[in-house]
């Protein structure tokens, strides 16, 4: 089911290598093995086995991926510089610069991980958010370490795969930590690189550790009808083999492996019943020529009725990771659904081994095939140049490497692959930066829509531009892709100095505003630090009209938090009152002369800010206690709490809590929404 043996032997490795490589290439690999074996000889794995077992199996996995002798040699040597007396200089002398650079790249990633573990052990009492930030910082370093040579990441994925196969020798706590990281980062990376063999195995191995009960249930259900399903698949195979021969189409027909995590995902995320998951009965047809793929498709549809909405043409519209195949589902004999994939042998190699397969080609062929590697590197570099916060960087990158994609079309019919949930504005920036910056609206399938319209596969989009249109900060909420956010951030960064200058000038030209701001500054400088009432008008990191050091008050009606879109109003004698942009009370202010632009100064106040929450749920026994415990578990100060019964057997609970930053609020709301029978949990105004 996608999980290989824990270990392969040296003999098995050498036999598989001799079938692929020339004597010279095989000699280089043997030399790398000899060095690794010599310097790792005193070391043991946690299982008690000789350490050399690990590099042997990393090399075995790399060989299965079809990489060249230099990458396999680097796989054998990937731990020697870090864990033994063998030096970088020794390696350059023995193996040259290229292999050494690959090993150093993997070593950098390993050092980052060890630093992370060491720090987390020393800081066991730190808050969860601090640990997540530290993890994000290290993951950011990992990605940047591999940006110049994607082969470093392929070696690391192979290293991670063998460590996952032998993870049972780690403690439960460490197993869970490793598997969470694998599920969130390494499996999606393998998918984005098109290495589905590794992606599926990493997912199944992580699934087994993180959700043992669910894993066992899926395994039991799959195995309970295994023989029946295998007989059915064999019957379908024989029908196809016989009929394809009759029409002179050369093709190989095989059953396809079922992955437990894939089945679990379809049941939980798409709400499918176990028996309705068609790829439990899956067939793969591999042809010699691309034109035969479409011939086979037509032939299959003539045999059995296709299931509507289940056909995808990834040959005409390849995925961004180079994946190509035809997917269809049909209603087979006995009324059972079957999923069928049709592809050429070359497409199959790419589907199994992804970008790694292309290093087996000659140099002249590589360049035309590795656009995905260039795109990968450019995306990491682009994110690192525009995003400096590690958590935001990892969040953005994670959203980009998820495999869910849509295919949309330009007015001229060109296919564009984009992440799922992309908006019209994302599409505009994908076409060209200037089109994005001046986008006013769009036509989607000949219907006028707004920039925030979410796109679906098959949409044809025409962007409507206007040179007078300029980006608004609210656009950062509309775009969903890192490309769109990066281009907007670049625009705002260039424009910010001009905006600050214009705001300062507008203040100086408005006598009323200038006078009030001067009075506010005087009041602030004369305030006594011991005055307890100052907590209500405490110093917050907010810039008023381009000027720092102005006394501000966060309005209690909407309790804005750092990160909210805000607006300011000059009050008489009480400083600048700051409201959320969508605050109902703020919308009632009609004196525009007292309205002033304000924004957060990038910092977070050290003082807590009061926020009101409303939680609605089904009125069942214990739900109110669960809600209160959920809030309390975050160590948040709860100032007020209460609940009322509402029509329809529902309960409405309201709380006043103190929050230090917007991320903390988001975490609390997310936890509340995960409580059974909670219908909604929202931040509300007073």
Secondary structure, DSSP 8 states (H G I E B T S, - for coil): -----S---HHHHHHHHHTTS-HHHHHHHHHHHHHHHHHHTT-B-TTSSBTHHHHHHHHHHHHHTT--HHHHHHHHTTTHHHHSS--HHHHHHHH-HHHHHHHHHHHHHHHHHHHHHHHHHHTTTS-HHHHHHHHHHHHHHHHHHTTT-HHHHHHHHHHHHHHHHTGGGS-HHHHHHHHHHIIIIIHHHHHHTT-HHHHHHHHHHHHHHHTHHHHHHHHHHHHHTHHHHHHHHHHHHHHHHHHHHHTT--EEEEE----HHHHHHHHHHS---GGG-GGGSEEEEEESSHHHHHHHHHHHHHHSEE-TT--EETTTS--TT----EEEEEE-GGG-EEEEEEEEHHHHHHHHHGGGGGGGS-HHHHHHH-HHHHHHHHHHHHHHHH---HHHHHHHHHHHHS--EEEEEETT--EEEEETT-BHHHHHHHH-HHHHHTEEEEEETTEEE-TT-B--TT-EEEEEE-TT----TTHHHH--SHHHHHHHHHHHHHHHHHHHHHHHHHHHT-HHHHHHHHHHHHHHHH--TT-GGGGTT---SEEETTBSS--EEE-TTT---TTS-EEEEE-SSS-EEEEETT-HHHHT---GGGEE-EEE-S---SS-EEEEEEEEEE--TTHHHHHHHHHHTTT--EEEEEEEEETTTEEEEEEEEEESSHHHHHHHHHHHHTSTTEEEEEEE--
